[in-house]
Amino acid sequence: MHAIDAVVAWVDGGDPGHRRKFLAHVPPPKRARHAAADATGFGDCGEVR
């Protein structure tokens, strides 16, 4: 058995299905000022390969 060094939770922020499901849980008035609703929170910078 091997030890686990790290676990990376990754979501494709460019996936329209993910964005649609995510926004269904954030009311429209909060979208403009809620940091978790910002699309850059799920940006793909190529760090997971």
C-alpha positions in Angstrom: 0.0 0.0 0.0 1.3 3.5 -0.9 0.9 6.6 1.1 -1.1 9.5 -0.3 0.9 12.7 -0.5 -2.0 15.0 -1.6 -5.5 15.1 -3.0 -6.5 17.7 -5.5 -10.1 18.5 -6.0 -10.4 19.8 -9.5 -13.4 21.2 -11.4 -13.4 22.3 -15.0 -14.6 25.9 -14.7 -15.1 26.0 -18.5 -17.7 23.3 -18.4 -21.1 24.9 -19.1 -22.9 22.2 -17.2 -20.9 22.8 -14.1 -21.5 26.6 -14.3 -25.3 26.1 -14.8 -25.5 23.7 -11.8 -23.3 26.0 -9.6 -25.3 29.2 -10.4 -28.5 27.4 -9.5 -27.4 27.5 -5.9 -26.3 31.1 -5.8 -29.3 33.6 -5.8 -28.9 36.3 -8.5 -28.5 39.2 -6.0 -25.5 37.5 -4.5 -23.8 36.6 -7.8 -22.4 40.1 -8.3 -20.7 40.2 -4.9 -20.2 36.6 -3.8 -16.5 35.6 -4.3 -17.5 31.9 -4.7 -19.6 32.7 -7.7 -16.7 34.3 -9.6 -15.7 32.3 -12.6 -12.0 32.7 -11.8 -12.4 30.5 -8.8 -12.6 27.5 -11.2 -10.1 28.7 -13.8 -7.8 26.2 -15.4 -4.2 27.5 -15.3 -2.7 24.2 -16.4 -1.4 23.3 -12.9 -3.0 19.9 -12.9 -1.6 17.6 -15.5 
